[in-house]
Amino acid sequence: MPGAEWFGDEERKEVLDVLETGVLFRYNLEDARQGIWKARQFEEAFAAYHGVNHCHLCSSGTAADMISLACVGVGAGDEVIVPPFSFIAPIETVLALGAVPVFAEVDETLCLSPEGIRAAITPRTKAVLLVHLFGSMARLDEIVQVCRDHDILLVEDAAPALGATYRGKRVGTFGKVGCFSFDFFKVITAGEGGAVITHDPEVYEAAHMFSDHGHDHRGSVRGAERHPVLGLNFRISELHAAVALAQFRKLDAMVARQRAAQQRLKETLSRFPQVSFRHVPDETGDSATTLGFFLPDAATAARVHQALGKAGAGTAYWYRNNFHYLGNWEHLQHLRSVNKLPIHLLADVPDYSRVRLPRTDDLMSRMQMIEIRLGWSDEHLESLARTIEQVLRAELA
């Protein structure tokens, strides 16, 4: 939880600015708000940081995914290629739009592979929803080319990799639109919140309208606005925007600290020939929220995971965690919901319980991940490194 570790006076000041006006709503009420526009201020700064023309701040990363897909035209019956290793939110948004998630293989980046995407393309493929996982990036050059070759839209969910770059360009800016999250477990946090970025003015216009019941946001009086399209309520409040703004100003310092801690732990793990690291296509651009590594086989990975946990140096072993892996998503495998999903109207409803992705399964079974924390002192980091080394020497002897 990097951002949540660095709350301070900066966040309090931004929140108090909003509370003193009494205007928590992000639109209109110009006279009462006394020039305080936190959402607008964040959007301008975030767009500049990413070198794009437009940013729209919304209520969550899930909302950002749904807004992005909807506003590039994904809808009923379209297929969207998605990763089997991710938080489930991107897949939920595809289903909510009436589209069909199609799972493809990941590679050693832990993101969708170009080969996996190519193999999953059908005549109904509309888009690829590419998630850049845990601080790093996918093989972007090749994936962008695959999408161009097949005239497929690329939507980037860069929520877990804010601050990462690939060859000097920020992740989230390679596709038609990029999505981010600022929930409590992200690089920076507002408690809840998300953002959509794009160069495309038409996508931006659609995004800010779709996320506010179709309002065009022209004019200062709420009742005078027109409704060019139907939409939903994915608005962010000025309070959440205020926290996000303060956190965003700390991002570069956060990333620098994460990189230093990751490098120290990587030095320790590098001493063991049985350990191989997650592939990072541009290591200088890794925002270093985690350190991912592979062990020779599933049995060794499970044993090391258990031993590290007992020693107080726990890792994430996503292969057995029900949060981030298709193999453990029983509700998705059987399409269990509180209502009848649009996908059930298809003549050929996919059977997600039968999806087999052998390369992904092998990688997941051997992969461990260490979360990098901002709050680690130098002494704690050294102690952690020693503990990891001791455990690996015992388990990999």
C-alpha positions as CSV (number, residue, x, y, z in Angstrom):
1,M,0.0,0.0,0.0
2,P,2.6,2.6,-1.1
3,G,0.5,5.8,-1.1
4,A,-1.3,5.0,2.1
5,E,2.0,4.9,3.9
6,W,2.7,8.5,3.1
7,F,-0.3,10.4,4.3
8,G,0.5,13.8,5.9
9,D,-0.1,17.5,6.1
10,E,-0.2,17.7,2.3
11,E,-3.4,15.7,2.1
12,R,-5.0,17.5,5.0
13,K,-4.4,20.8,3.5
14,E,-6.0,19.9,0.2
15,V,-9.0,18.3,1.9
16,L,-9.5,21.4,4.1
17,D,-9.5,23.6,1.0
18,V,-12.6,21.7,-0.1
19,L,-14.3,21.6,3.2
20,E,-13.9,25.3,3.7
21,T,-15.9,25.9,0.6
22,G,-18.6,23.4,1.4
23,V,-18.6,22.2,-2.3
24,L,-17.9,18.5,-2.5
25,F,-19.4,18.1,-6.0
26,R,-16.9,18.4,-8.8
27,Y,-19.1,20.3,-11.2
28,N,-20.8,23.8,-11.3
29,L,-21.4,26.0,-8.2
30,E,-18.7,28.4,-9.3
31,D,-19.6,31.2,-6.9
32,A,-19.6,29.0,-3.8
33,R,-16.4,27.1,-4.5
34,Q,-14.2,30.2,-4.4
35,G,-11.9,29.0,-7.2
36,I,-11.3,25.6,-5.6
37,W,-11.4,22.9,-8.4
38,K,-9.4,19.9,-7.1
39,A,-10.6,17.4,-9.8
40,R,-9.9,19.9,-12.6
41,Q,-6.4,20.7,-11.1
42,F,-5.5,17.0,-10.8
43,E,-6.6,16.3,-14.4
44,E,-4.4,19.1,-15.8
45,A,-1.4,17.9,-13.8
46,F,-2.0,14.2,-14.6
47,A,-2.4,14.8,-18.3
48,A,0.8,16.9,-18.4
49,Y,2.7,14.2,-16.5
50,H,1.7,11.6,-19.1
51,G,2.2,13.9,-22.1
52,V,-1.4,13.5,-23.3
53,N,-4.0,16.0,-24.2
54,H,-6.8,14.9,-21.9
55,C,-7.5,13.3,-18.5
56,H,-10.8,12.6,-16.9
57,L,-10.9,11.8,-13.2
58,C,-13.6,9.3,-12.1
59,S,-14.8,7.3,-9.1
60,S,-12.6,4.2,-9.4
61,G,-10.2,2.2,-11.6
62,T,-13.1,-0.1,-12.4
63,A,-15.1,2.9,-13.6
64,A,-12.0,4.0,-15.7
65,D,-11.9,0.6,-17.4
66,M,-15.6,0.7,-18.1
67,I,-15.6,4.3,-19.3
68,S,-12.6,3.6,-21.6
69,L,-14.1,0.5,-23.2
70,A,-17.4,2.1,-23.7
71,C,-16.0,5.2,-25.2
72,V,-13.9,3.4,-27.8
73,G,-17.1,1.6,-28.9
74,V,-16.9,-1.8,-27.1
75,G,-20.4,-3.1,-26.7
76,A,-22.8,-6.0,-27.0
77,G,-21.2,-9.2,-28.4
78,D,-17.8,-7.7,-29.0
79,E,-14.8,-9.8,-27.9
80,V,-12.2,-8.3,-25.7
81,I,-8.9,-10.1,-25.1
82,V,-8.0,-10.0,-21.4
83,P,-5.4,-11.4,-19.0
84,P,-5.9,-14.4,-16.7
85,F,-3.6,-12.8,-14.2
86,S,-5.0,-9.5,-12.9
87,F,-7.5,-8.2,-10.4
88,I,-10.9,-9.2,-11.7
89,A,-12.2,-5.7,-12.2
90,P,-11.2,-5.3,-15.9
91,I,-13.0,-8.6,-16.7
92,E,-16.1,-7.5,-14.8
93,T,-16.3,-4.3,-16.9
94,V,-16.2,-6.3,-20.1
95,L,-19.1,-8.4,-18.9
96,A,-21.1,-5.4,-17.7
97,L,-20.8,-3.8,-21.2
98,G,-22.3,-6.9,-22.8
99,A,-19.0,-7.9,-24.3
100,V,-17.2,-11.2,-24.1
101,P,-13.9,-11.6,-22.2
102,V,-11.4,-13.8,-24.1
103,F,-8.5,-15.0,-22.0
104,A,-5.0,-15.2,-23.6
105,E,-1.6,-16.4,-22.3
106,V,0.8,-14.2,-20.4
107,D,4.6,-14.4,-20.6
108,E,7.5,-13.8,-18.2
109,T,6.5,-10.1,-18.0
110,L,3.4,-11.4,-16.2
111,C,1.3,-9.4,-18.7
112,L,-0.4,-10.5,-21.9
113,S,2.1,-11.8,-24.5
114,P,2.0,-10.7,-28.1
115,E,1.8,-14.4,-29.1
116,G,-1.0,-15.0,-26.7
117,I,-3.0,-12.1,-28.1
118,R,-2.4,-13.1,-31.7
119,A,-3.7,-16.7,-30.9
120,A,-6.9,-15.3,-29.3
121,I,-8.0,-13.1,-32.1
122,T,-11.2,-13.9,-33.9
123,P,-13.4,-12.0,-36.4
124,R,-15.3,-10.7,-33.3
125,T,-12.3,-9.2,-31.5
126,K,-12.8,-5.5,-30.9
127,A,-10.1,-4.7,-28.4
128,V,-7.3,-5.8,-26.2
129,L,-7.5,-4.8,-22.5
130,L,-3.8,-4.9,-21.6
131,V,-3.1,-4.7,-17.8
132,H,0.5,-3.6,-16.9
133,L,1.0,-5.5,-13.7
134,F,2.7,-4.6,-10.4
135,G,5.0,-1.8,-11.5
136,S,6.2,-3.0,-14.8
137,M,5.1,-3.2,-18.4
138,A,4.2,-5.7,-21.2
139,R,6.2,-6.1,-24.4
140,L,4.6,-3.0,-25.8
141,D,6.3,-2.6,-29.2
142,E,5.1,-6.1,-30.3
143,I,1.6,-5.8,-28.8
144,V,1.0,-2.4,-30.4
145,Q,2.1,-3.9,-33.8
146,V,-0.3,-6.9,-33.3
147,C,-3.2,-4.6,-32.7
148,R,-2.3,-2.5,-35.7
149,D,-1.9,-5.5,-38.0
150,H,-5.4,-6.8,-37.0
151,D,-7.1,-3.3,-36.7
152,I,-7.8,-4.0,-33.0
153,L,-8.2,-1.2,-30.3
154,L,-5.6,-1.2,-27.5
155,V,-6.8,-0.1,-24.1
156,E,-4.2,0.0,-21.3
157,D,-5.0,-0.6,-17.7
158,A,-1.9,0.9,-16.0
159,A,-3.5,1.0,-12.6
160,P,-0.8,-1.2,-11.0
161,A,2.0,0.5,-12.8
162,L,1.6,4.2,-12.3
163,G,5.0,5.9,-12.7
164,A,6.4,3.2,-15.0
165,T,7.8,4.1,-18.4
166,Y,8.8,2.2,-21.5
167,R,11.6,3.7,-23.6
168,G,11.0,7.1,-22.0
169,K,7.2,7.0,-22.6
170,R,4.8,6.5,-19.8
171,V,2.7,3.3,-19.7
172,G,-0.9,4.1,-20.4
173,T,-0.1,6.2,-23.4
174,F,0.6,3.5,-26.1
175,G,-3.0,2.7,-26.8
176,K,-6.2,4.6,-27.6
177,V,-6.8,5.2,-24.0
178,G,-5.2,4.5,-20.6
179,C,-6.8,3.7,-17.3
180,F,-5.6,4.2,-13.7
181,S,-6.8,3.5,-10.1
182,F,-6.3,5.4,-6.9
183,D,-7.9,3.0,-4.5
184,F,-6.4,2.2,-1.1
185,F,-3.9,-0.4,-2.5
186,K,-2.5,1.5,-5.4
187,V,0.8,3.4,-5.9
188,I,-1.0,6.7,-4.9
189,T,-4.3,6.5,-3.2
190,A,-7.4,8.7,-2.7
191,G,-9.2,5.9,-0.9
192,E,-11.2,5.5,-4.1
193,G,-10.7,7.1,-7.5
194,G,-9.6,6.5,-11.1
195,A,-8.6,8.3,-14.2
196,V,-8.9,8.0,-18.0
197,I,-6.2,9.5,-20.3
198,T,-6.2,9.9,-24.0
199,H,-4.9,12.0,-26.9
200,D,-8.3,11.6,-28.7
201,P,-10.7,14.6,-28.1
202,E,-13.7,12.5,-29.1
203,V,-12.9,9.8,-26.6
204,Y,-12.4,12.4,-23.9
205,E,-15.7,14.1,-24.7
206,A,-17.5,10.8,-24.6
207,A,-15.7,9.9,-21.3
208,H,-16.7,12.9,-19.3
209,M,-20.3,12.7,-20.5
210,F,-20.7,9.0,-20.1
211,S,-19.4,9.1,-16.5
212,D,-22.0,11.8,-15.5
213,H,-25.4,10.6,-16.9
214,G,-24.6,12.0,-20.3
215,H,-24.3,15.7,-19.2
216,D,-22.2,17.7,-21.7
217,H,-20.8,20.0,-18.9
218,R,-21.4,23.1,-20.9
219,G,-22.6,26.1,-18.9
220,S,-22.4,26.9,-15.2
221,V,-25.9,25.9,-14.2
222,R,-26.5,22.2,-13.7
223,G,-30.1,22.2,-15.0
224,A,-29.1,24.0,-18.2
225,E,-26.7,21.2,-19.4
226,R,-27.8,19.0,-22.3
227,H,-27.7,15.2,-22.4
228,P,-26.2,14.2,-25.8
229,V,-25.8,10.5,-24.7
230,L,-26.9,8.1,-22.0
231,G,-24.5,7.4,-19.2
232,L,-24.0,6.4,-15.6
233,N,-22.7,8.0,-12.5
234,F,-18.9,7.5,-12.2
235,R,-18.2,10.9,-10.8
236,I,-15.4,11.5,-8.3
237,S,-15.9,13.9,-5.4
238,E,-13.7,16.9,-4.7
239,L,-12.6,15.3,-1.4
240,H,-11.2,12.3,-3.2
241,A,-9.7,14.5,-5.9
242,A,-8.0,16.6,-3.2
243,V,-6.3,13.5,-1.6
244,A,-5.3,12.3,-5.0
245,L,-3.7,15.6,-5.9
246,A,-1.6,15.7,-2.8
247,Q,-0.5,12.1,-3.3
248,F,0.3,12.7,-7.0
249,R,2.8,15.3,-6.0
250,K,4.7,12.7,-4.1
251,L,4.8,10.1,-6.9
252,D,8.3,10.7,-8.1
253,A,9.7,10.4,-4.6
254,M,7.7,7.2,-4.0
255,V,9.0,5.6,-7.2
256,A,12.6,6.5,-6.3
257,R,12.3,4.9,-2.9
258,Q,10.7,1.8,-4.3
259,R,13.4,1.4,-6.9
260,A,16.2,1.6,-4.3
261,A,14.5,-1.0,-2.0
262,Q,13.8,-3.3,-4.9
263,Q,17.4,-3.2,-6.1
264,R,18.6,-4.1,-2.6
265,L,16.4,-7.2,-2.5
266,K,17.3,-8.1,-6.1
267,E,20.9,-8.2,-5.1
268,T,20.2,-10.8,-2.5
269,L,18.0,-13.0,-4.8
270,S,20.7,-12.8,-7.6
271,R,23.0,-14.9,-5.5
272,F,20.9,-18.0,-6.2
273,P,21.1,-19.6,-9.6
274,Q,17.7,-21.3,-9.0
275,V,16.0,-17.9,-9.0
276,S,15.1,-16.1,-12.3
277,F,13.5,-12.7,-12.4
278,R,10.3,-11.5,-14.0
279,H,11.1,-10.1,-17.4
280,V,10.9,-6.3,-17.4
281,P,11.1,-5.0,-21.0
282,D,12.7,-1.7,-19.9
283,E,14.2,-2.1,-16.4
284,T,14.9,1.7,-16.2
285,G,11.2,2.3,-16.4
286,D,10.1,-0.2,-13.7
287,S,8.2,1.7,-11.0
288,A,9.3,-1.1,-8.6
289,T,6.1,-1.6,-6.6
290,T,7.0,-5.3,-6.4
291,L,9.9,-7.7,-7.1
292,G,8.7,-10.8,-9.0
293,F,10.8,-13.9,-9.4
294,F,10.5,-17.5,-10.5
295,L,11.6,-20.8,-8.9
296,P,12.4,-24.0,-10.8
297,D,9.1,-25.8,-10.2
298,A,5.8,-25.5,-8.4
299,A,6.8,-27.7,-5.5
300,T,9.8,-25.5,-4.7
301,A,7.8,-22.3,-5.1
302,A,5.2,-23.6,-2.6
303,R,7.8,-24.7,-0.2
304,V,9.8,-21.4,-0.3
305,H,6.6,-19.4,0.0
306,Q,5.7,-21.3,3.2
307,A,9.2,-21.0,4.6
308,L,9.5,-17.2,3.9
309,G,6.1,-16.7,5.6
310,K,7.2,-18.5,8.7
311,A,10.3,-16.4,8.8
312,G,8.4,-13.2,8.6
313,A,9.4,-12.4,5.1
314,G,6.1,-13.4,3.4
315,T,5.7,-13.3,-0.4
316,A,2.6,-13.3,-2.6
317,Y,2.0,-16.7,-4.2
318,W,-0.8,-15.7,-6.6
319,Y,-1.2,-19.3,-7.9
320,R,-3.0,-20.1,-4.7
321,N,-4.7,-16.7,-4.1
322,N,-8.3,-16.2,-5.1
323,F,-7.9,-12.5,-5.9
324,H,-5.8,-12.3,-9.0
325,Y,-5.8,-15.6,-11.0
326,L,-8.4,-17.0,-13.4
327,G,-7.7,-20.5,-12.0
328,N,-9.2,-19.5,-8.7
329,W,-12.1,-17.4,-9.9
330,E,-14.9,-19.8,-9.4
331,H,-17.6,-17.1,-9.6
332,L,-16.2,-16.1,-13.1
333,Q,-15.7,-19.7,-14.2
334,H,-19.4,-20.4,-13.6
335,L,-20.6,-16.8,-14.4
336,R,-22.3,-16.5,-11.1
337,S,-23.9,-13.1,-10.6
338,V,-26.8,-11.5,-8.7
339,N,-28.6,-11.1,-12.0
340,K,-28.7,-12.5,-15.6
341,L,-25.6,-11.2,-17.3
342,P,-25.8,-10.0,-20.9
343,I,-23.4,-12.7,-22.0
344,H,-26.1,-15.3,-21.1
345,L,-28.1,-14.0,-24.2
346,L,-25.4,-15.3,-26.5
347,A,-26.1,-18.5,-28.5
348,D,-22.7,-19.7,-27.6
349,V,-21.9,-18.7,-24.0
350,P,-18.2,-19.4,-23.3
351,D,-17.5,-22.1,-20.7
352,Y,-14.8,-20.3,-18.6
353,S,-14.4,-23.4,-16.4
354,R,-12.7,-25.1,-19.3
355,V,-10.2,-22.4,-20.2
356,R,-6.7,-23.9,-20.3
357,L,-3.6,-21.7,-20.5
358,P,-0.7,-24.0,-19.9
359,R,2.1,-21.4,-20.2
360,T,0.4,-19.0,-17.8
361,D,-0.3,-21.9,-15.4
362,D,3.3,-22.9,-15.4
363,L,4.5,-19.4,-14.8
364,M,2.0,-18.7,-12.0
365,S,2.9,-22.0,-10.3
366,R,6.5,-21.0,-10.0
367,M,6.2,-17.2,-9.4
368,Q,6.7,-15.4,-6.1
369,M,6.3,-11.7,-5.5
370,I,7.6,-9.4,-2.8
371,E,5.7,-6.1,-2.2
372,I,8.0,-3.1,-1.8
373,R,6.9,-0.9,1.0
374,L,7.7,2.8,1.4
375,G,7.7,2.6,5.2
376,W,10.7,0.3,5.4
377,S,13.6,1.7,7.3
378,D,17.1,1.0,6.1
379,E,17.5,-1.3,9.1
380,H,14.3,-3.2,8.3
381,L,15.3,-3.6,4.6
382,E,18.7,-5.1,5.6
383,S,17.0,-7.4,8.1
384,L,14.5,-8.5,5.4
385,A,17.3,-9.2,2.9
386,R,19.2,-11.3,5.5
387,T,16.1,-13.3,6.3
388,I,15.4,-14.0,2.6
389,E,18.9,-15.1,2.1
390,Q,18.8,-17.5,5.1
391,V,15.6,-19.1,4.0
392,L,16.7,-19.6,0.4
393,R,20.0,-21.1,1.5
394,A,18.1,-23.6,3.5
395,E,15.4,-24.4,1.0
396,L,17.5,-24.3,-2.2
397,A,20.5,-26.2,-0.9
